[in-house]
Amino acid sequence: MSTTRRPGGSQVLPRPTQWREVQHSPFDRLDLSALADFSAVRAALADFTPNPASQQPPASANPSAVLVGLFDSAVGPQVLLTRRSEMLSSHRGQIAFPGGRLEPGETSLQAALRETHEEIGLNAANAIVLGELAAHRTISSSSHIVPHVVDLGAPPSEFHLSDEVERAFTVPLVDLVRPDTFAQEHWVFADREVVVPMFYLDDETVWGATARMLQELLMLTLQR
């Protein structure tokens, strides 16, 4: 039986001519209750160490980092997301984590914290670092992205957005595994085939590297 999806947003997915929906979900038959328990997320990240070699950017890539910020709430951890400005040269209008390219002499964590402050006015210097996810490569911007997961405590009353960001918001992790929210598509290109995860929210659609990172965080927690 097909599932009615949440509306999603105005993001345009660059689907190839050949594609199809994937009917099963990796979250099927898993106990999803851990996603409402911040301690379960912390424990999962403490147990996970990405391959050190994969975290190092190749010479052809732009070293980058993002902050996967988690806030505590009555419904469990909520993840911080932003909508990129339509005026940007790459990934315009897409949902992303705060972050960007490393500056000379910076570590990837320092870059993620700096970019978060610059983009949304959030000083995360006192955040509790929970761990790293596996690095991801983007094709359009040739970025090698290291995701740093941090505990940001209680959410701020407001965000102070830069010109690069149209919106900052949070989503409960438990919402991301709803049948009407998570979806996968099988995309066929001339040289490869990929399974693309995506999350349909009420007013935004998350896909691409951000969706892959979210899926990894969710699966790490649920499969611990």
FIDREN-121000 format. One record per residue (C-alpha): residue number from 1; residue in three letters; chain; z, y, x. Coordinates in pm, 1 decimal. Example, Ala and Ser with C-alpha at 12.3 -4.5 7.8 and 13.67 -1.06 7.14 Angstrom:
2
atom nr->1 | rest->ALA | kette->A | Z->780.0 | Y->-450.0 | X->1230.0 .
atom nr->2 | rest->SER | kette->A | Z->714.0 | Y->-106.0 | X->1367.0 .
This chain:
224
atom nr->1 | rest->MET | kette->A | Z->0.0 | Y->0.0 | X->0.0 .
atom nr->2 | rest->SER | kette->A | Z->-97.3 | Y->340.1 | X->142.0 .
atom nr->3 | rest->THR | kette->A | Z->166.6 | Y->603.0 | X->209.1 .
atom nr->4 | rest->THR | kette->A | Z->135.1 | Y->959.6 | X->86.9 .
atom nr->5 | rest->ARG | kette->A | Z->160.1 | Y->1183.8 | X->391.7 .
atom nr->6 | rest->ARG | kette->A | Z->350.9 | Y->1507.2 | X->416.9 .
atom nr->7 | rest->PRO | kette->A | Z->111.1 | Y->1804.6 | X->413.6 .
atom nr->8 | rest->GLY | kette->A | Z->111.0 | Y->1873.8 | X->785.7 .
atom nr->9 | rest->GLY | kette->A | Z->-14.5 | Y->2201.5 | X->929.4 .
atom nr->10 | rest->SER | kette->A | Z->-333.0 | Y->2385.7 | X->1015.6 .
atom nr->11 | rest->GLN | kette->A | Z->-373.0 | Y->2215.2 | X->1352.9 .
atom nr->12 | rest->VAL | kette->A | Z->-724.5 | Y->2074.8 | X->1395.2 .
atom nr->13 | rest->LEU | kette->A | Z->-736.4 | Y->1725.9 | X->1542.3 .
atom nr->14 | rest->PRO | kette->A | Z->-1041.3 | Y->1668.1 | X->1768.4 .
atom nr->15 | rest->ARG | kette->A | Z->-1120.4 | Y->1328.1 | X->1622.3 .
atom nr->16 | rest->PRO | kette->A | Z->-1426.5 | Y->1150.4 | X->1763.5 .
atom nr->17 | rest->THR | kette->A | Z->-1695.0 | Y->1019.8 | X->1531.1 .
atom nr->18 | rest->GLN | kette->A | Z->-1541.9 | Y->673.3 | X->1539.0 .
atom nr->19 | rest->TRP | kette->A | Z->-1179.0 | Y->654.1 | X->1437.9 .
atom nr->20 | rest->ARG | kette->A | Z->-955.1 | Y->473.6 | X->1194.3 .
atom nr->21 | rest->GLU | kette->A | Z->-594.9 | Y->474.0 | X->1080.6 .
atom nr->22 | rest->VAL | kette->A | Z->-358.9 | Y->219.3 | X->1232.9 .
atom nr->23 | rest->GLN | kette->A | Z->-173.2 | Y->57.1 | X->946.3 .
atom nr->24 | rest->HIS | kette->A | Z->134.6 | Y->-67.4 | X->1130.4 .
atom nr->25 | rest->SER | kette->A | Z->405.0 | Y->144.9 | X->1292.6 .
atom nr->26 | rest->PRO | kette->A | Z->607.3 | Y->63.6 | X->1607.0 .
atom nr->27 | rest->PHE | kette->A | Z->913.3 | Y->159.1 | X->1403.3 .
atom nr->28 | rest->ASP | kette->A | Z->855.7 | Y->-116.3 | X->1148.9 .
atom nr->29 | rest->ARG | kette->A | Z->1148.4 | Y->-359.1 | X->1125.6 .
atom nr->30 | rest->LEU | kette->A | Z->1365.6 | Y->-154.2 | X->1362.6 .
atom nr->31 | rest->ASP | kette->A | Z->1714.4 | Y->-35.5 | X->1274.7 .
atom nr->32 | rest->LEU | kette->A | Z->1660.7 | Y->341.0 | X->1260.1 .
atom nr->33 | rest->SER | kette->A | Z->2027.9 | Y->436.9 | X->1228.0 .
atom nr->34 | rest->ALA | kette->A | Z->2062.4 | Y->506.4 | X->1602.0 .
atom nr->35 | rest->LEU | kette->A | Z->1851.6 | Y->820.6 | X->1559.9 .
atom nr->36 | rest->ALA | kette->A | Z->2134.3 | Y->978.6 | X->1359.6 .
atom nr->37 | rest->ASP | kette->A | Z->2382.1 | Y->910.8 | X->1641.4 .
atom nr->38 | rest->PHE | kette->A | Z->2367.6 | Y->1150.6 | X->1935.4 .
atom nr->39 | rest->SER | kette->A | Z->2570.3 | Y->911.0 | X->2151.1 .
atom nr->40 | rest->ALA | kette->A | Z->2298.3 | Y->646.9 | X->2107.7 .
atom nr->41 | rest->VAL | kette->A | Z->2034.3 | Y->890.0 | X->2232.6 .
atom nr->42 | rest->ARG | kette->A | Z->2249.9 | Y->985.4 | X->2531.4 .
atom nr->43 | rest->ALA | kette->A | Z->2311.6 | Y->619.3 | X->2618.4 .
atom nr->44 | rest->ALA | kette->A | Z->1943.2 | Y->530.9 | X->2594.0 .
atom nr->45 | rest->LEU | kette->A | Z->1845.3 | Y->810.7 | X->2830.7 .
atom nr->46 | rest->ALA | kette->A | Z->2124.7 | Y->720.5 | X->3072.8 .
atom nr->47 | rest->ASP | kette->A | Z->1983.1 | Y->367.6 | X->3092.8 .
atom nr->48 | rest->PHE | kette->A | Z->1623.2 | Y->479.3 | X->3150.0 .
atom nr->49 | rest->THR | kette->A | Z->1471.9 | Y->575.0 | X->3484.2 .
atom nr->50 | rest->PRO | kette->A | Z->1099.1 | Y->651.6 | X->3494.3 .
atom nr->51 | rest->ASN | kette->A | Z->894.3 | Y->525.3 | X->3785.8 .
atom nr->52 | rest->PRO | kette->A | Z->952.8 | Y->786.6 | X->4060.5 .
atom nr->53 | rest->ALA | kette->A | Z->593.8 | Y->758.4 | X->4182.2 .
atom nr->54 | rest->SER | kette->A | Z->456.4 | Y->839.8 | X->3836.4 .
atom nr->55 | rest->GLN | kette->A | Z->666.3 | Y->1156.1 | X->3818.3 .
atom nr->56 | rest->GLN | kette->A | Z->485.8 | Y->1307.0 | X->4117.5 .
atom nr->57 | rest->PRO | kette->A | Z->169.0 | Y->1500.8 | X->4028.0 .
atom nr->58 | rest->PRO | kette->A | Z->-161.3 | Y->1399.7 | X->4186.7 .
atom nr->59 | rest->ALA | kette->A | Z->-336.9 | Y->1661.1 | X->4396.9 .
atom nr->60 | rest->SER | kette->A | Z->-589.6 | Y->1726.9 | X->4120.7 .
atom nr->61 | rest->ALA | kette->A | Z->-326.9 | Y->1813.9 | X->3855.8 .
atom nr->62 | rest->ASN | kette->A | Z->-120.7 | Y->2122.6 | X->3778.5 .
atom nr->63 | rest->PRO | kette->A | Z->251.9 | Y->2041.5 | X->3818.6 .
atom nr->64 | rest->SER | kette->A | Z->421.8 | Y->2129.5 | X->3489.1 .
atom nr->65 | rest->ALA | kette->A | Z->742.8 | Y->2060.6 | X->3299.0 .
atom nr->66 | rest->VAL | kette->A | Z->876.3 | Y->2084.6 | X->2945.4 .
atom nr->67 | rest->LEU | kette->A | Z->1223.4 | Y->2096.7 | X->2796.0 .
atom nr->68 | rest->VAL | kette->A | Z->1294.3 | Y->1837.6 | X->2528.0 .
atom nr->69 | rest->GLY | kette->A | Z->1594.5 | Y->2019.3 | X->2384.6 .
atom nr->70 | rest->LEU | kette->A | Z->1829.9 | Y->1844.4 | X->2142.9 .
atom nr->71 | rest->PHE | kette->A | Z->2079.6 | Y->2017.1 | X->1914.8 .
atom nr->72 | rest->ASP | kette->A | Z->2364.2 | Y->1838.2 | X->1739.1 .
atom nr->73 | rest->SER | kette->A | Z->2386.9 | Y->1860.9 | X->1360.8 .
atom nr->74 | rest->ALA | kette->A | Z->2533.0 | Y->1692.4 | X->1054.3 .
atom nr->75 | rest->VAL | kette->A | Z->2225.5 | Y->1466.4 | X->1033.7 .
atom nr->76 | rest->GLY | kette->A | Z->2228.9 | Y->1378.1 | X->1402.1 .
atom nr->77 | rest->PRO | kette->A | Z->2026.4 | Y->1520.3 | X->1690.8 .
atom nr->78 | rest->GLN | kette->A | Z->1747.9 | Y->1764.5 | X->1614.2 .
atom nr->79 | rest->VAL | kette->A | Z->1465.5 | Y->1831.3 | X->1857.4 .
atom nr->80 | rest->LEU | kette->A | Z->1342.5 | Y->2178.9 | X->1948.1 .
atom nr->81 | rest->LEU | kette->A | Z->971.0 | Y->2247.3 | X->1902.4 .
atom nr->82 | rest->THR | kette->A | Z->748.8 | Y->2553.5 | X->1922.6 .
atom nr->83 | rest->ARG | kette->A | Z->410.5 | Y->2652.8 | X->1785.3 .
atom nr->84 | rest->ARG | kette->A | Z->190.4 | Y->2801.5 | X->2055.0 .
atom nr->85 | rest->SER | kette->A | Z->12.3 | Y->3130.1 | X->1993.6 .
atom nr->86 | rest->GLU | kette->A | Z->-348.1 | Y->3125.0 | X->1873.6 .
atom nr->87 | rest->MET | kette->A | Z->-421.2 | Y->3378.9 | X->2149.0 .
atom nr->88 | rest->LEU | kette->A | Z->-357.5 | Y->3135.5 | X->2435.4 .
atom nr->89 | rest->SER | kette->A | Z->-645.3 | Y->2992.5 | X->2637.4 .
atom nr->90 | rest->SER | kette->A | Z->-535.0 | Y->2629.5 | X->2602.1 .
atom nr->91 | rest->HIS | kette->A | Z->-358.8 | Y->2422.7 | X->2335.8 .
atom nr->92 | rest->ARG | kette->A | Z->-367.0 | Y->2723.7 | X->2102.9 .
atom nr->93 | rest->GLY | kette->A | Z->-178.4 | Y->2681.0 | X->1776.5 .
atom nr->94 | rest->GLN | kette->A | Z->-47.1 | Y->2341.0 | X->1876.3 .
atom nr->95 | rest->ILE | kette->A | Z->309.6 | Y->2219.0 | X->1848.4 .
atom nr->96 | rest->ALA | kette->A | Z->472.3 | Y->2186.1 | X->2188.7 .
atom nr->97 | rest->PHE | kette->A | Z->796.8 | Y->2175.5 | X->2377.2 .
atom nr->98 | rest->PRO | kette->A | Z->888.9 | Y->2491.8 | X->2568.4 .
atom nr->99 | rest->GLY | kette->A | Z->756.6 | Y->2466.5 | X->2920.9 .
atom nr->100 | rest->GLY | kette->A | Z->478.1 | Y->2544.4 | X->3161.4 .
atom nr->101 | rest->ARG | kette->A | Z->361.3 | Y->2526.1 | X->3519.6 .
atom nr->102 | rest->LEU | kette->A | Z->593.9 | Y->2517.6 | X->3816.0 .
atom nr->103 | rest->GLU | kette->A | Z->623.0 | Y->2826.1 | X->4032.6 .
atom nr->104 | rest->PRO | kette->A | Z->635.9 | Y->2792.4 | X->4413.5 .
atom nr->105 | rest->GLY | kette->A | Z->966.5 | Y->2642.7 | X->4526.5 .
atom nr->106 | rest->GLU | kette->A | Z->1076.1 | Y->2534.1 | X->4178.6 .
atom nr->107 | rest->THR | kette->A | Z->1183.5 | Y->2190.4 | X->4070.0 .
atom nr->108 | rest->SER | kette->A | Z->1042.5 | Y->2064.3 | X->3741.3 .
atom nr->109 | rest->LEU | kette->A | Z->1383.3 | Y->2105.4 | X->3573.9 .
atom nr->110 | rest->GLN | kette->A | Z->1411.3 | Y->2465.0 | X->3694.1 .
atom nr->111 | rest->ALA | kette->A | Z->1064.6 | Y->2536.5 | X->3558.2 .
atom nr->112 | rest->ALA | kette->A | Z->1147.5 | Y->2385.2 | X->3218.8 .
atom nr->113 | rest->LEU | kette->A | Z->1466.3 | Y->2593.0 | X->3190.0 .
atom nr->114 | rest->ARG | kette->A | Z->1292.8 | Y->2913.3 | X->3303.2 .
atom nr->115 | rest->GLU | kette->A | Z->999.8 | Y->2869.2 | X->3067.5 .
atom nr->116 | rest->THR | kette->A | Z->1235.2 | Y->2800.1 | X->2776.0 .
atom nr->117 | rest->HIS | kette->A | Z->1414.7 | Y->3128.4 | X->2838.0 .
atom nr->118 | rest->GLU | kette->A | Z->1088.1 | Y->3318.8 | X->2876.8 .
atom nr->119 | rest->GLU | kette->A | Z->920.6 | Y->3168.2 | X->2569.8 .
atom nr->120 | rest->ILE | kette->A | Z->1199.4 | Y->3165.9 | X->2310.5 .
atom nr->121 | rest->GLY | kette->A | Z->1487.1 | Y->3361.3 | X->2466.6 .
atom nr->122 | rest->LEU | kette->A | Z->1714.0 | Y->3057.7 | X->2493.1 .
atom nr->123 | rest->ASN | kette->A | Z->1936.3 | Y->3046.3 | X->2800.2 .
atom nr->124 | rest->ALA | kette->A | Z->1967.5 | Y->2675.2 | X->2866.1 .
atom nr->125 | rest->ALA | kette->A | Z->2134.3 | Y->2708.6 | X->3206.3 .
atom nr->126 | rest->ASN | kette->A | Z->2448.0 | Y->2537.7 | X->3073.9 .
atom nr->127 | rest->ALA | kette->A | Z->2258.9 | Y->2258.8 | X->2899.4 .
atom nr->128 | rest->ILE | kette->A | Z->2367.2 | Y->1902.5 | X->2970.1 .
atom nr->129 | rest->VAL | kette->A | Z->2081.8 | Y->1715.5 | X->3134.4 .
atom nr->130 | rest->LEU | kette->A | Z->2040.8 | Y->1375.0 | X->2969.8 .
atom nr->131 | rest->GLY | kette->A | Z->1743.8 | Y->1243.2 | X->3164.3 .
atom nr->132 | rest->GLU | kette->A | Z->1367.9 | Y->1243.4 | X->3209.2 .
atom nr->133 | rest->LEU | kette->A | Z->1089.4 | Y->1082.0 | X->3012.6 .
atom nr->134 | rest->ALA | kette->A | Z->778.5 | Y->946.2 | X->3180.4 .
atom nr->135 | rest->ALA | kette->A | Z->536.3 | Y->1212.8 | X->3299.9 .
atom nr->136 | rest->HIS | kette->A | Z->226.8 | Y->1278.8 | X->3089.0 .
atom nr->137 | rest->ARG | kette->A | Z->-118.4 | Y->1404.4 | X->3183.8 .
atom nr->138 | rest->THR | kette->A | Z->-322.2 | Y->1638.9 | X->2966.7 .
atom nr->139 | rest->ILE | kette->A | Z->-698.7 | Y->1635.5 | X->3000.5 .
atom nr->140 | rest->SER | kette->A | Z->-789.4 | Y->1982.5 | X->2873.7 .
atom nr->141 | rest->SER | kette->A | Z->-549.1 | Y->2171.3 | X->3102.1 .
atom nr->142 | rest->SER | kette->A | Z->-524.9 | Y->1912.1 | X->3384.1 .
atom nr->143 | rest->SER | kette->A | Z->-146.8 | Y->1931.2 | X->3363.8 .
atom nr->144 | rest->HIS | kette->A | Z->96.1 | Y->1670.0 | X->3492.5 .
atom nr->145 | rest->ILE | kette->A | Z->400.4 | Y->1722.8 | X->3269.8 .
atom nr->146 | rest->VAL | kette->A | Z->753.3 | Y->1601.9 | X->3343.1 .
atom nr->147 | rest->PRO | kette->A | Z->969.9 | Y->1609.4 | X->3025.8 .
atom nr->148 | rest->HIS | kette->A | Z->1339.6 | Y->1687.1 | X->3078.8 .
atom nr->149 | rest->VAL | kette->A | Z->1569.3 | Y->1592.4 | X->2790.7 .
atom nr->150 | rest->VAL | kette->A | Z->1879.5 | Y->1809.4 | X->2753.9 .
atom nr->151 | rest->ASP | kette->A | Z->2171.4 | Y->1850.3 | X->2514.9 .
atom nr->152 | rest->LEU | kette->A | Z->2172.0 | Y->2213.7 | X->2400.5 .
atom nr->153 | rest->GLY | kette->A | Z->2486.1 | Y->2187.9 | X->2186.0 .
atom nr->154 | rest->ALA | kette->A | Z->2478.5 | Y->2394.7 | X->1867.7 .
atom nr->155 | rest->PRO | kette->A | Z->2153.6 | Y->2569.5 | X->1769.2 .
atom nr->156 | rest->PRO | kette->A | Z->2140.5 | Y->2949.2 | X->1811.3 .
atom nr->157 | rest->SER | kette->A | Z->2137.7 | Y->3178.9 | X->1510.6 .
atom nr->158 | rest->GLU | kette->A | Z->1789.7 | Y->3297.9 | X->1608.4 .
atom nr->159 | rest->PHE | kette->A | Z->1520.7 | Y->3266.2 | X->1872.9 .
atom nr->160 | rest->HIS | kette->A | Z->1359.0 | Y->3558.4 | X->2056.0 .
atom nr->161 | rest->LEU | kette->A | Z->993.8 | Y->3467.9 | X->2080.2 .
atom nr->162 | rest->SER | kette->A | Z->749.9 | Y->3582.7 | X->2345.7 .
atom nr->163 | rest->ASP | kette->A | Z->384.4 | Y->3658.1 | X->2276.3 .
atom nr->164 | rest->GLU | kette->A | Z->303.0 | Y->3298.8 | X->2375.0 .
atom nr->165 | rest->VAL | kette->A | Z->497.9 | Y->3150.7 | X->2083.7 .
atom nr->166 | rest->GLU | kette->A | Z->444.6 | Y->3199.0 | X->1710.6 .
atom nr->167 | rest->ARG | kette->A | Z->740.2 | Y->2993.5 | X->1594.9 .
atom nr->168 | rest->ALA | kette->A | Z->1041.1 | Y->2792.3 | X->1715.9 .
atom nr->169 | rest->PHE | kette->A | Z->1207.6 | Y->2534.3 | X->1493.4 .
atom nr->170 | rest->THR | kette->A | Z->1400.5 | Y->2207.0 | X->1495.9 .
atom nr->171 | rest->VAL | kette->A | Z->1335.5 | Y->1868.0 | X->1336.4 .
atom nr->172 | rest->PRO | kette->A | Z->1591.9 | Y->1587.1 | X->1292.3 .
atom nr->173 | rest->LEU | kette->A | Z->1495.0 | Y->1278.9 | X->1490.3 .
atom nr->174 | rest->VAL | kette->A | Z->1554.4 | Y->1066.0 | X->1180.3 .
atom nr->175 | rest->ASP | kette->A | Z->1282.0 | Y->1261.1 | X->998.3 .
atom nr->176 | rest->LEU | kette->A | Z->1021.4 | Y->1173.0 | X->1259.3 .
atom nr->177 | rest->VAL | kette->A | Z->1023.8 | Y->802.2 | X->1173.5 .
atom nr->178 | rest->ARG | kette->A | Z->978.2 | Y->850.9 | X->799.5 .
atom nr->179 | rest->PRO | kette->A | Z->676.2 | Y->655.6 | X->667.6 .
atom nr->180 | rest->ASP | kette->A | Z->528.1 | Y->978.8 | X->531.4 .
atom nr->181 | rest->THR | kette->A | Z->569.7 | Y->1154.4 | X->867.5 .
atom nr->182 | rest->PHE | kette->A | Z->464.4 | Y->920.7 | X->1148.6 .
atom nr->183 | rest->ALA | kette->A | Z->106.6 | Y->798.0 | X->1173.3 .
atom nr->184 | rest->GLN | kette->A | Z->-124.6 | Y->646.6 | X->1433.7 .
atom nr->185 | rest->GLU | kette->A | Z->-500.8 | Y->659.9 | X->1467.0 .
atom nr->186 | rest->HIS | kette->A | Z->-738.2 | Y->455.3 | X->1680.2 .
atom nr->187 | rest->TRP | kette->A | Z->-991.5 | Y->686.0 | X->1846.5 .
atom nr->188 | rest->VAL | kette->A | Z->-1307.9 | Y->546.1 | X->2007.4 .
atom nr->189 | rest->PHE | kette->A | Z->-1484.0 | Y->741.7 | X->2283.1 .
atom nr->190 | rest->ALA | kette->A | Z->-1783.7 | Y->643.8 | X->2493.3 .
atom nr->191 | rest->ASP | kette->A | Z->-1564.7 | Y->554.8 | X->2792.7 .
atom nr->192 | rest->ARG | kette->A | Z->-1231.4 | Y->458.0 | X->2637.3 .
atom nr->193 | rest->GLU | kette->A | Z->-1033.2 | Y->377.5 | X->2326.5 .
atom nr->194 | rest->VAL | kette->A | Z->-689.2 | Y->524.5 | X->2256.1 .
atom nr->195 | rest->VAL | kette->A | Z->-417.1 | Y->498.7 | X->1993.4 .
atom nr->196 | rest->VAL | kette->A | Z->-306.0 | Y->850.8 | X->1902.4 .
atom nr->197 | rest->PRO | kette->A | Z->40.4 | Y->906.0 | X->1751.4 .
atom nr->198 | rest->MET | kette->A | Z->102.7 | Y->1202.5 | X->1525.1 .
atom nr->199 | rest->PHE | kette->A | Z->377.4 | Y->1344.4 | X->1309.1 .
atom nr->200 | rest->TYR | kette->A | Z->299.0 | Y->1514.6 | X->978.8 .
atom nr->201 | rest->LEU | kette->A | Z->569.2 | Y->1767.2 | X->891.2 .
atom nr->202 | rest->ASP | kette->A | Z->575.2 | Y->1980.4 | X->578.6 .
atom nr->203 | rest->ASP | kette->A | Z->397.4 | Y->2267.1 | X->755.1 .
atom nr->204 | rest->GLU | kette->A | Z->293.4 | Y->2147.2 | X->1101.0 .
atom nr->205 | rest->THR | kette->A | Z->113.3 | Y->1852.2 | X->1258.1 .
atom nr->206 | rest->VAL | kette->A | Z->237.7 | Y->1728.5 | X->1595.2 .
atom nr->207 | rest->TRP | kette->A | Z->-7.2 | Y->1533.1 | X->1808.5 .
atom nr->208 | rest->GLY | kette->A | Z->-124.0 | Y->1502.4 | X->2169.2 .
atom nr->209 | rest->ALA | kette->A | Z->116.0 | Y->1493.3 | X->2463.8 .
atom nr->210 | rest->THR | kette->A | Z->403.0 | Y->1629.6 | X->2253.9 .
atom nr->211 | rest->ALA | kette->A | Z->368.8 | Y->1346.5 | X->2002.4 .
atom nr->212 | rest->ARG | kette->A | Z->352.9 | Y->1088.2 | X->2281.3 .
atom nr->213 | rest->MET | kette->A | Z->672.4 | Y->1224.2 | X->2435.1 .
atom nr->214 | rest->LEU | kette->A | Z->847.5 | Y->1224.7 | X->2098.7 .
atom nr->215 | rest->GLN | kette->A | Z->741.5 | Y->866.7 | X->2035.1 .
atom nr->216 | rest->GLU | kette->A | Z->875.2 | Y->761.8 | X->2375.3 .
atom nr->217 | rest->LEU | kette->A | Z->1211.8 | Y->927.8 | X->2308.5 .
atom nr->218 | rest->LEU | kette->A | Z->1236.9 | Y->759.7 | X->1968.5 .
atom nr->219 | rest->MET | kette->A | Z->1143.8 | Y->415.2 | X->2100.7 .
atom nr->220 | rest->LEU | kette->A | Z->1383.4 | Y->439.8 | X->2395.9 .
atom nr->221 | rest->THR | kette->A | Z->1666.4 | Y->508.0 | X->2153.5 .
atom nr->222 | rest->LEU | kette->A | Z->1570.5 | Y->241.0 | X->1901.5 .
atom nr->223 | rest->GLN | kette->A | Z->1497.0 | Y->-38.2 | X->2149.5 .
atom nr->224 | rest->ARG | kette->A | Z->1808.7 | Y->0.7 | X->2360.1 .
